[in-house]
Amino acid sequence: FPPGSVTHVPNGRFYLARLADGGFLALYQRCTHLGCNVPWDQGANTFICPCHNSQFTIDGTLLNPPAPRPLDIFPVEIRDGEVYVDTGKAITRQSFEASQVVYP
């Protein structure tokens, strides 16, 4: 996963974002507005919801409402050089915080 990349994991219902500094976030693919699937737009370097045009950065920060808050995340763990994501329960957040990023 190269820095600055976003990889969709359809079976897990999330995107694995590798931030420019090398950290990882697992972002739930559902918009925080009405739950539409939010695709990553590589050209715009943004998640753009097709339902009501909410937009989010690579770390899930809200750029454009009507979504009320950032994209939810899933816990990430890195063991023996492999990335594990626990999709059992999405974590609701009100803002992006550096402590949410996991580093190898």
LINKASUL-V318953 format. One record per residue. SS is DSSP state (~ for helix, > for strand, _ for the rest). PHI is phi in whole degrees, -180 to 180 (none if undefined). OMEGA is omega in whole degrees, 0 to 359 (* if undefined). Layout:
ss:SS phi:PHI omega:OMEGA
ss:SS phi:PHI omega:OMEGA
//
This chain:
ss:_ phi:none omega:182
ss:_ phi:-70 omega:176
ss:_ phi:-54 omega:180
ss:_ phi:83 omega:183
ss:> phi:-107 omega:176
ss:> phi:-130 omega:181
ss:> phi:-118 omega:178
ss:> phi:-82 omega:175
ss:> phi:-118 omega:188
ss:~ phi:-58 omega:181
ss:~ phi:-66 omega:179
ss:~ phi:-92 omega:180
ss:_ phi:64 omega:180
ss:> phi:-146 omega:172
ss:> phi:-114 omega:173
ss:> phi:-96 omega:180
ss:> phi:-98 omega:173
ss:> phi:-106 omega:184
ss:_ phi:-69 omega:183
ss:_ phi:-58 omega:181
ss:_ phi:-87 omega:177
ss:_ phi:97 omega:180
ss:_ phi:-78 omega:182
ss:> phi:-116 omega:169
ss:> phi:-136 omega:173
ss:> phi:-106 omega:185
ss:> phi:-100 omega:177
ss:> phi:-62 omega:185
ss:_ phi:-78 omega:182
ss:> phi:-95 omega:177
ss:_ phi:-66 omega:180
ss:_ phi:-80 omega:177
ss:_ phi:-84 omega:182
ss:_ phi:-126 omega:174
ss:_ phi:88 omega:176
ss:_ phi:-67 omega:174
ss:> phi:-71 omega:184
ss:> phi:-106 omega:178
ss:> phi:-81 omega:174
ss:> phi:-84 omega:177
ss:> phi:-102 omega:184
ss:_ phi:-59 omega:181
ss:_ phi:-64 omega:180
ss:_ phi:-88 omega:183
ss:_ phi:55 omega:187
ss:> phi:-151 omega:167
ss:> phi:-84 omega:181
ss:> phi:-127 omega:180
ss:> phi:-75 omega:181
ss:_ phi:-74 omega:183
ss:_ phi:-80 omega:184
ss:_ phi:-137 omega:174
ss:_ phi:68 omega:171
ss:_ phi:-63 omega:182
ss:> phi:-132 omega:185
ss:> phi:-138 omega:177
ss:_ phi:-78 omega:179
ss:_ phi:-61 omega:177
ss:_ phi:-95 omega:176
ss:_ phi:88 omega:179
ss:_ phi:-64 omega:180
ss:> phi:-72 omega:176
ss:> phi:-103 omega:188
ss:> phi:-142 omega:176
ss:_ phi:-66 omega:31
ss:_ phi:-90 omega:177
ss:_ phi:-54 omega:185
ss:_ phi:-86 omega:186
ss:_ phi:-161 omega:180
ss:_ phi:-63 omega:174
ss:_ phi:-64 omega:176
ss:_ phi:-71 omega:180
ss:> phi:-126 omega:172
ss:> phi:-115 omega:178
ss:> phi:-63 omega:179
ss:> phi:-119 omega:175
ss:> phi:-136 omega:177
ss:> phi:-116 omega:180
ss:> phi:-128 omega:178
ss:_ phi:51 omega:176
ss:_ phi:78 omega:179
ss:> phi:-112 omega:182
ss:> phi:-96 omega:178
ss:> phi:-117 omega:179
ss:> phi:-124 omega:178
ss:> phi:-93 omega:182
ss:> phi:-91 omega:182
ss:> phi:-65 omega:181
ss:> phi:-154 omega:177
ss:> phi:-71 omega:178
ss:> phi:-100 omega:177
ss:_ phi:-79 omega:179
ss:_ phi:-137 omega:181
ss:_ phi:-98 omega:179
ss:_ phi:-161 omega:173
ss:_ phi:-79 omega:175
ss:_ phi:-133 omega:182
ss:~ phi:-57 omega:181
ss:~ phi:-68 omega:179
ss:~ phi:-79 omega:183
ss:_ phi:-85 omega:179
ss:> phi:-109 omega:182
ss:_ phi:-112 omega:178
ss:_ phi:-69 omega:*
//
